Amino acid sequence: MQTYSYYSLGVALLVAMGACSSGSRDTELPGGDTIIPVRVQPLTATDTAGAVVATGTFTTDDETALSFRNGGIIQQLRVREGESFRKGQLLAAVEATEINTALQQAKLGLEKSERDYRRAQQLYADSVATLEQLENAKTAFDAARQDVERVSYQINHTAITAPFDGYVLQRPANIGQVVGPGTPVLVVASRGKGGWLLNVGVSDRQWSAIRVGDAATVTTDALPGKDLRAEVARKSEGVDPLSGMFNIYLKLADAPVSSLASGLFGRATIHLAKASGVWFIPYEALMDGDGGKAYVFVTYDGQTARRVAVKVSDIQQDRAVVTAGLEDGGSLIVSGSPYLRDGSPIIIK
């Protein structure tokens, strides 16, 4: 109660000082509400154009990891990193002794089941075998035939042939290495089709500000002193679980193919498209900030304070960047806010 008395006395003194200076303004409304003295500033939206600086690694638009369907011991690797290849060329193969043995066994099983089926047909025609025995022999014969087809399919995937004309970006495996199904053996790209990309990670706030088509400038230690032109080609629609960031893919317009390699480090400056409706306000005007949300007090008539929710995109030293909530204009209350509530009567100092 004592603290409240000091506060009331202080406010009363301020109001009294304001009344003395203005001479014609009341310090208390008929209902008993105290008029709070405040300072204001006009609200003016500012057109801004910013930039996002991010780092990442180079890749290609059609980078493909080639692997074996069933795995095994690598027997052949016919290309090295940086080498070119033609469509249909044999690139790698695994040791196929085990799968060839399985195929021979499947073929022997097929021959036996075929003989059994023919014998069952003859016996059934002579009324020696039952219909059930004939049907069982037919089922065994069909299953053996499917088994041969399955193993033959697996044999066709013991080798990797080039799906297009291209070159080798990486060769993460070596001859004699045991690889599992789907393990990358070669990382390749087509020649002269996809072009180079820089894959950079950005925060969620930066991701929302970047638009496809935004221009960018890329630099890399592989090309010292050279700025590469690029633009935003696409944005990821989800967060990368490994980095916890969103991926932005920058398409390079004039990168020399022979001077770059997949995995090289690069730095990008993304030039954001011009955006309007941004307000720079004093940091002290913000109330009850929580993440990107806060409240401010504004006045539209110079006599009443209104509490307005705003969206804050950035804090810059002694000012805040507001991107939404102040579209209705008015004047921002920059002092006296802690004593206000929505609808409080005010007097402008």
C-alpha positions in Angstrom: 0.0 0.0 0.0 2.9 2.4 0.7 4.5 1.8 -2.6 1.2 2.4 -4.4 0.9 5.8 -2.5 4.3 6.9 -3.7 3.3 5.9 -7.2 0.0 7.8 -7.1 1.8 10.8 -5.7 4.4 10.8 -8.5 1.7 10.5 -11.2 -0.3 13.3 -9.5 2.8 15.5 -9.5 3.4 14.8 -13.2 -0.2 15.5 -14.1 -0.1 18.7 -12.0 3.0 19.9 -13.9 1.3 19.1 -17.2 -1.7 21.0 -16.1 0.3 24.0 -15.1 2.1 24.1 -18.4 -0.9 23.7 -20.5 -3.3 25.7 -18.4 -6.4 24.4 -20.2 -6.1 20.6 -19.7 -7.8 18.7 -16.9 -5.7 16.2 -15.0 -8.6 14.0 -14.0 -11.8 12.9 -15.7 -15.2 13.2 -14.1 -15.2 9.4 -13.5 -12.0 9.6 -11.5 -9.6 8.1 -14.0 -6.1 9.7 -14.0 -4.9 11.2 -17.2 -1.5 9.7 -18.0 1.1 12.1 -19.5 2.9 10.5 -22.5 5.3 11.2 -25.3 4.5 10.1 -28.8 6.1 9.8 -32.2 4.4 9.5 -35.7 4.2 6.0 -37.2 5.7 5.8 -40.7 6.3 2.6 -42.6 9.7 2.3 -44.2 10.6 0.4 -47.4 13.5 -1.9 -46.8 15.7 -4.1 -48.8 18.1 -6.4 -46.9 20.4 -9.3 -47.4 21.0 -12.7 -45.8 24.6 -14.1 -45.5 24.8 -17.9 -45.4 27.4 -20.6 -45.9 27.1 -24.0 -47.5 28.6 -26.5 -49.9 28.5 -26.9 -53.7 26.5 -29.7 -55.3 24.9 -30.3 -58.7 21.3 -30.1 -59.6 21.3 -33.8 -60.8 23.8 -35.3 -58.4 23.0 -39.1 -58.1 24.3 -41.7 -55.7 24.7 -45.1 -57.4 24.5 -48.3 -55.3 24.0 -52.0 -55.5 20.5 -53.4 -54.8 21.7 -56.4 -52.9 25.2 -55.5 -51.8 28.2 -57.8 -51.7 32.0 -57.6 -52.2 33.0 -55.0 -54.8 34.9 -56.8 -57.6 35.2 -54.0 -60.2 35.3 -50.2 -60.0 36.1 -48.9 -63.5 36.0 -45.2 -63.0 37.8 -42.7 -60.7 36.8 -39.3 -59.3 36.7 -36.7 -62.1 36.5 -39.3 -64.9 33.9 -39.1 -67.6 31.7 -42.0 -68.7 29.1 -42.7 -71.4 25.5 -43.9 -71.0 25.4 -47.8 -70.6 29.0 -48.1 -69.7 29.9 -50.6 -66.9 30.9 -48.6 -63.8 31.1 -51.2 -61.0 30.2 -54.8 -60.1 30.1 -57.0 -57.1 31.4 -60.6 -56.8 28.6 -62.8 -58.1 29.6 -66.3 -57.2 27.0 -66.7 -54.5 24.2 -65.3 -56.6 25.2 -67.5 -59.6 25.1 -70.6 -57.3 21.7 -69.6 -56.2 20.5 -69.3 -59.8 21.8 -72.8 -60.6 20.0 -74.2 -57.6 16.8 -72.5 -58.6 17.1 -73.9 -62.2 17.6 -77.4 -60.8 14.6 -77.0 -58.6 12.6 -75.8 -61.6 13.6 -78.9 -63.7 12.6 -81.3 -60.9 9.2 -79.6 -60.2 8.5 -79.6 -64.0 9.2 -83.4 -64.1 6.9 -83.9 -61.0 4.2 -81.9 -62.6 4.3 -83.9 -65.9 4.3 -87.2 -64.0 1.3 -86.0 -61.9 -0.6 -85.1 -65.1 0.0 -88.6 -66.5 -1.0 -90.4 -63.3 -4.1 -88.2 -63.0 -5.0 -89.1 -66.6 -4.6 -92.8 -65.6 -6.8 -92.2 -62.5 -3.9 -93.1 -60.3 -3.2 -89.6 -58.8 -5.9 -87.5 -57.3 -6.9 -83.9 -58.4 -5.3 -82.6 -55.2 -2.0 -84.2 -56.0 -2.1 -82.7 -59.5 -2.8 -79.3 -58.2 0.0 -79.5 -55.6 2.5 -80.4 -58.3 1.3 -77.5 -60.4 1.7 -75.1 -57.5 5.3 -76.4 -56.8 6.1 -76.0 -60.5 4.8 -72.3 -60.6 6.8 -71.5 -57.4 10.0 -72.9 -58.8 9.6 -70.9 -61.9 9.0 -67.7 -59.9 12.1 -68.5 -57.9 14.2 -68.6 -61.0 12.9 -65.2 -62.2 13.6 -63.7 -58.7 17.3 -64.9 -58.7 17.7 -63.8 -62.4 16.5 -60.3 -61.5 19.1 -60.2 -58.6 21.9 -61.2 -61.0 20.9 -58.3 -63.3 21.6 -55.9 -60.4 25.1 -57.1 -59.5 26.6 -54.5 -61.8 26.1 -50.7 -62.1 25.8 -49.2 -65.6 25.8 -45.5 -66.3 22.3 -44.1 -66.5 23.5 -41.1 -68.6 26.5 -39.4 -70.0 28.4 -37.8 -67.1 31.3 -37.7 -64.8 32.2 -39.0 -61.3 31.9 -36.6 -58.4 32.9 -39.0 -55.6 34.0 -42.6 -55.2 33.4 -43.4 -51.6 34.0 -47.2 -52.0 37.0 -49.3 -53.1 37.6 -52.7 -54.7 37.3 -55.5 -52.2 35.1 -53.5 -49.8 31.9 -55.2 -48.5 28.9 -52.9 -49.1 25.3 -53.4 -48.1 22.2 -52.8 -50.1 21.8 -49.1 -51.0 25.3 -48.1 -49.8 26.6 -45.4 -52.2 29.5 -46.6 -54.3 29.7 -43.8 -56.8 28.3 -40.2 -56.8 27.9 -38.9 -60.3 26.4 -36.0 -62.3 25.4 -35.6 -65.9 27.6 -33.3 -68.0 26.4 -29.9 -69.0 22.8 -30.3 -67.8 22.2 -29.7 -64.2 24.9 -27.0 -63.4 26.2 -26.1 -60.0 24.2 -25.3 -56.9 25.3 -23.9 -53.5 23.3 -25.5 -50.7 23.2 -23.1 -47.7 21.4 -23.4 -44.4 19.3 -20.5 -43.0 17.1 -19.9 -39.9 13.3 -20.0 -40.1 13.1 -16.2 -40.0 15.5 -15.9 -42.9 13.8 -18.7 -44.8 10.5 -16.8 -44.6 12.1 -13.6 -46.0 13.9 -15.3 -48.9 11.9 -15.7 -52.2 12.6 -18.0 -55.2 14.3 -15.8 -57.8 16.1 -13.5 -55.3 19.6 -12.6 -56.6 22.7 -13.7 -54.8 26.5 -13.3 -54.9 28.6 -16.4 -54.2 32.3 -16.6 -53.3 34.6 -19.6 -52.7 38.3 -20.0 -51.8 38.5 -22.2 -54.9 38.1 -19.1 -57.0 39.8 -16.3 -55.0 38.7 -12.7 -55.8 35.9 -13.9 -58.1 32.2 -13.2 -57.4 29.8 -15.7 -58.9 26.3 -14.6 -59.9 23.5 -16.8 -58.6 19.8 -16.8 -57.8 17.5 -18.7 -55.4 16.4 -21.8 -57.3 14.3 -23.5 -54.6 13.7 -23.7 -50.9 13.3 -26.8 -48.7 9.8 -27.3 -47.3 11.1 -28.8 -44.1 13.9 -28.5 -41.7 17.1 -30.6 -42.2 17.2 -33.1 -39.3 21.0 -33.1 -39.2 21.6 -29.3 -39.1 18.3 -28.1 -37.7 18.2 -25.4 -40.4 16.3 -24.9 -43.6 18.1 -25.5 -47.0 18.2 -22.8 -49.7 19.5 -23.9 -53.1 21.3 -21.2 -55.1 21.7 -21.8 -58.9 25.0 -20.5 -60.2 24.8 -18.7 -63.5 28.5 -18.4 -64.6 30.5 -21.0 -62.6 33.3 -22.7 -64.5 32.6 -26.4 -64.3 36.3 -27.4 -64.1 37.0 -25.1 -61.2 34.4 -26.5 -58.7 33.9 -29.8 -57.0 31.1 -31.3 -55.0 31.5 -30.6 -51.3 33.6 -27.4 -51.7 32.8 -24.7 -49.2 31.1 -21.5 -50.4 29.7 -18.2 -48.9 26.6 -16.5 -50.3 25.0 -13.1 -49.9 21.3 -13.3 -50.8 19.8 -10.0 -51.8 16.2 -9.9 -50.6 13.5 -8.5 -52.7 12.2 -5.1 -51.7 9.7 -5.3 -48.9 7.3 -2.5 -47.6 5.4 -2.1 -44.3 8.3 -2.2 -41.9 8.4 0.1 -38.9 11.5 1.0 -36.8 10.4 1.9 -33.2 12.2 2.5 -29.9 12.9 -0.7 -28.0 11.4 0.9 -24.9 8.0 1.1 -26.6 7.6 -2.7 -26.6 5.6 -4.4 -23.9 5.2 -8.1 -22.9 7.6 -9.4 -25.6 7.5 -13.1 -26.3 9.6 -14.5 -29.2 8.5 -12.5 -32.3 5.3 -11.1 -30.6 4.9 -8.0 -28.4 2.5 -5.2 -27.6 2.7 -1.4 -28.0 0.4 1.5 -27.1 -0.7 3.8 -29.8 -3.2 6.7 -30.0 -5.4 7.6 -32.9 -7.1 10.7 -31.4 -4.4 12.1 -29.0 -6.7 11.4 -26.0 -6.9 7.6 -25.6 -4.3 4.9 -25.5 -4.9 1.6 -27.5 -3.0 -1.6 -26.9 -1.9 -3.2 -30.2 -0.3 -6.6 -30.9 2.7 -6.4 -33.2 5.1 -8.8 -34.9 8.8 -8.1 -34.2 11.3 -9.5 -36.8 14.5 -8.1 -35.3 16.1 -6.2 -32.4 18.8 -3.7 -33.5 20.6 -2.1 -30.5 18.1 0.5 -29.3 15.3 -0.1 -31.8 13.0 -2.9 -32.9 11.9 -3.9 -36.4 8.1 -4.4 -36.6 6.7 -6.1 -39.7 3.0 -6.2 -38.8 0.4 -4.7 -36.5 0.9 -0.9 -37.2 -0.9 -0.7 -40.5 -3.7 1.5 -39.1 -1.3 4.4 -38.5 -1.8 6.8 -35.5 1.0 7.8 -33.2 3.2 5.5 -31.1 3.4 6.1 -27.4 7.1 6.0 -26.5 7.0 7.0 -22.8 4.5 6.4 -20.1 3.5 2.9 -21.5 4.1 1.0 -18.2 1.3 3.0 -16.6 -1.2 2.4 -19.4 -4.0 0.0 -20.1 -6.2 -0.3 -23.2 -8.5 2.7 -23.2 -6.5 4.8 -20.7 -7.0 8.6 -21.1 -3.7 10.3 -21.9 -2.3 13.8 -22.3 0.5 14.4 -24.8 3.5 16.2 -23.3 
